[in-house]
Each structure stands twice: as structure tokens, then as C-alpha cells.
Amino acid sequence: MMAYLKVLVPGRENQDIDVLINKRKNGKVGKIIVLDDGYVKISVDLPNAEEKTVNIKNTAEDRPRVVKIKCPEEAV
């Protein structure tokens, strides 16, 4: 089943940042990412960004799962 995800990095809304799903580039921060439902590891392509394991399910294109990733300021 398809799942919809939106990844945000607080304070960096206007930057072009790649999203990492299971350590592979898959979309951009702030954009809807379509993937199979289930558990995935989510991070972003910035130094020292946190990684979260999240179960993506029960989503729709108009109500994606929103995940916020923290990243230290010095990684800019």
C-alpha cells in the first residue's frame, strides 16, 4: 500500500535539502514523498542530522505523515 510522507527541518524551510529514506536519497525537504507503508529510517543529507525510525501508515496525499528532523546549526 502507498504511504505519503513530508519531512521538515525546522529553521531551514527555504533550503534545497535531500531526504534520506533508509540512507538513500528519496525526495526533498518540504515535498510529498510517496513510498510503501511500513517502518523506514528517515534523515536528511546534512552533517549531524538526526535519524528517526518511523512507521508510515494510514496516510493520504492530502494528509501525509509529517516528520521533523533536528539538525545542529553548525551543519549549515
C-alpha positions as CSV (number, residue, x, y, z in Angstrom):
1,M,0.0,0.0,0.0
2,M,1.2,3.5,-0.8
3,A,2.2,5.9,2.0
4,Y,2.8,9.7,1.9
5,L,5.5,11.4,3.9
6,K,6.6,15.0,4.3
7,V,9.9,15.7,6.0
8,L,10.7,19.1,7.6
9,V,13.8,20.6,9.1
10,P,12.8,23.4,11.4
11,G,14.6,26.7,10.6
12,R,15.6,25.5,7.1
13,E,12.3,25.7,5.2
14,N,13.8,27.6,2.2
15,Q,16.9,25.3,1.7
16,D,17.2,22.6,-1.0
17,I,17.9,19.6,1.2
18,D,17.7,15.9,0.2
19,V,15.7,13.5,2.3
20,L,17.3,10.1,3.1
21,I,15.0,7.1,3.4
22,N,16.9,4.1,4.6
23,K,20.1,6.0,3.9
24,R,19.2,6.6,0.2
25,K,18.2,9.9,-1.3
26,N,14.5,10.0,-1.9
27,G,12.9,13.4,-2.4
28,K,13.3,16.9,-0.9
29,V,12.5,18.5,2.4
30,G,9.0,20.1,2.3
31,K,7.8,18.0,-0.6
32,I,5.5,15.0,-0.6
33,I,7.3,11.7,-0.8
34,V,5.5,8.5,-1.9
35,L,6.7,5.2,-0.6
36,D,5.5,1.8,0.5
37,D,3.9,1.8,4.0
38,G,5.9,0.3,6.9
39,Y,8.9,1.1,9.0
40,V,11.6,3.4,7.5
41,K,14.6,5.2,8.7
42,I,14.3,8.9,7.9
43,S,17.1,11.6,7.9
44,V,18.3,14.4,5.7
45,D,21.5,14.9,3.8
46,L,23.2,17.3,6.2
47,P,26.1,16.6,8.7
48,N,25.0,15.5,12.1
49,A,21.3,15.3,11.2
50,E,19.2,13.0,13.5
51,E,17.8,9.8,12.1
52,K,14.3,8.6,13.1
53,T,12.7,5.2,12.6
54,V,9.0,5.8,11.8
55,N,6.1,3.5,10.9
56,I,4.4,5.2,7.9
57,K,0.8,4.1,7.6
58,N,-2.8,5.4,7.3
59,T,-1.8,8.4,5.2
60,A,-3.2,10.1,2.1
61,E,-1.8,12.6,-0.3
62,D,-3.7,15.4,1.4
63,R,-2.7,14.2,4.9
64,P,0.9,12.9,4.8
65,R,2.8,11.8,7.8
66,V,4.9,14.8,8.8
67,V,8.3,14.1,10.4
68,K,10.6,16.8,11.8
69,I,14.3,16.2,11.7
70,K,16.6,18.1,14.0
71,C,20.0,19.2,12.7
72,P,22.5,21.3,14.6
73,E,23.0,24.9,13.3
74,E,26.7,24.3,12.7
75,A,25.8,21.8,9.9
76,V,24.6,24.7,7.7
